[in-house]
Amino acid sequence: MALFLLDHGAGNVQSLANSIKKLGYDFSWISSPDDFHKASILVFPGQGAFHTAIECLTERGLLEPLYDYIQSGKPYFGICIGMQVLFASSAESPSTLGLGLIPCQIERFDDTTKPVPHMGWNTAEPIDPDTLSSEGVSSSDHYYFVHSYRAKYDPEGNPEAAMWAHSTTQYGQEVFISTVRKGNVFGAQFHPEKSSVAGLTVIDAWIKQSLAGRIPAEPSPRIPRPPKPKHGFTRRIIACMDVRANDEGDLIVTKGDQYDVREKSLTSTPLLNATAVKTAGAVRNLGKPVALAARYFESGADELCLLNITSFRHSPLQDQPMLAVVRAAAECVFVPLTIGGGIKDTVDPDGTKRSAVEVAGAYFRVGADKVSIGSEAVYAVEKVRSAGGILDGSSAIETISKVYGSQAVVVSIDPKRVYVDPATYGGPYKDELVYGRLDGPEYERGKAWWYQCTVSGGRETRPVSVVQLAQGAQILGTGEILLNSIDRDGTGLGFDHDLIGLVKRAVTIPVVASSGAGTKEHFVSAFIETGVEAALAAGIFHREEVGIQEVKLALRQAGINVRS
């Protein structure tokens, strides 16, 4: 039996390869149409837009051989886009036709009552519990989803598609098909390769069944499934690692206070015997990035971020140490991985131009799932605003999301407070003003402020507010906001709820709260008071002041749904 993986040329397929290697199976890659004849078991992992997948397969002459392979009756496992291409079409690109095996169109989630993309961990509930266990999927586990488009589960309106449904998932009040199973075909909307142990179990069970001689699955019963009062979607806890070179040139994880990452040492002036003053010392070293990433995965982090905070010395594609870090981390981490720093159009020292899509693609190919864009997002939003809201398709956000989907792009925002006189201020941000509460910290009472965005790691302010940037980033095509706070960074005072609430009300995409966490209670209050989808921390995890499982236990005790 020959196991083959299909790489359609856009997205992170390396993570699935890492998963299969970890499970101990050998495999080959489909590199030409003739390879389909050699394959007796085929997995099509997917990340990216529907039209991109179909176009890439067509251009490489792989679309028809893929259809013929599936029709041959040999085992097929499609993941995310690998499942969606089985359908007739997608609202993401209505003019692009899928394989048409499932007579149904993929539609976009309704974002009027919940953030879209559906990004995070959720459950998969069996249509028929007796057949579900054969594929390793369990209704008690959580799986990682990241998508804006879904196949609605509708036994009455679309009974033929419902017969393919193997399990369903609820997000908000929408019930959609999370796995399909019929004949020789199995597909998952979630990413098992990014779903930790639960996901590896699904992959292992499917391969073992296929190697042993798979029995074709019968159509599923068409069982009505009305929405439940509460879905299984969880809040995410993310561990972030700021990576930079130390003075010896080695990549380390560091952490700063208001973005200053150097240790402080006390010195004095001998001649004057003056009071000791603080001077900058070595870059603060909190560990090696790959070792920390492995530790956080084992500790139960729902996602990991690796942010190259000094960007790149020469070129993103020539910064081999950072590519090596991501590659090594992806080999031992089976949850989503975001990479940030230098994701932009750039030029190599020899004059070779590199597009943001090319840079992002390099990191996806070594195992990253999302890319984070910071300063470039600010400049892109400024450009759109100056053009009267007209998009020209040239920004890194637009070009990357077009190829890989909005769910692959995170915009990292670094705002800081600008205090104004609440009695006299009538400037352009008066509708975004936050007023200090009478029972709040003493330094805030009687004051008002708005949040101004910055670039270059907080060192330069720009004439853009946090609301303008968040809304502009969503229009450009980002799928998630990573919301930092220069004022709270490293303080341990807790997340800035006013800032989070301001942005949450301004956008309909997921928001990650960052900066200021000092205790497990800070996570609880942030989720309860702001409704944010995820919360991120760095220093308190690095220094082991608070553990990820401590945070999750506190959240569960507060009635907040988290992944075990």
Secondary structure, DSSP 8 states (H G I E B T S, - for coil): --EEEE--SSS--HHHHHHHHHHT---EEE-STTHHHH-SEEEE---S-HHHHHHHHHHTT-HHHHHHHHHTT--EEEETHHHHTTEEEETTSTTSB---SEEEEEEE---SSS-SSEEEEE--EESSHHHHGGGT--TTS-EEEEESEE-B--TTT-HHHHTTEEEEEEETTEEEEEEEEEBTEEEESS-GGGSHHHHHHHHHHHHHHHHHH---B-----------SS-----EEEEEEEEEE-TTS-EEEE--BTTB-EEEEEE--TTTT---EEEEEEE-----HHHHHHHHHHHT-SEEEEEETT--SS-GGG-HHHHHHHHHHHHH--S-EEEES--S-EE-TTS-EE-HHHHHHHHHHTT-SEEEE-HHHHHHHHHHHHTTT---S-SHHHHHHHHH-GGGEEEEE-EEEEEE-TTT--STTGGG-EE--TTS-GGGTT-EEEEEEEETTTTEEEEEEHHHHHHHHHHHT-SEEEE--TTTTTT-S---HHHHHHHHHH-SS-EEE-S---SHHHHHHHHHHH--SEEEESHHHHTTSS-HHHHHHHHHHTT-----
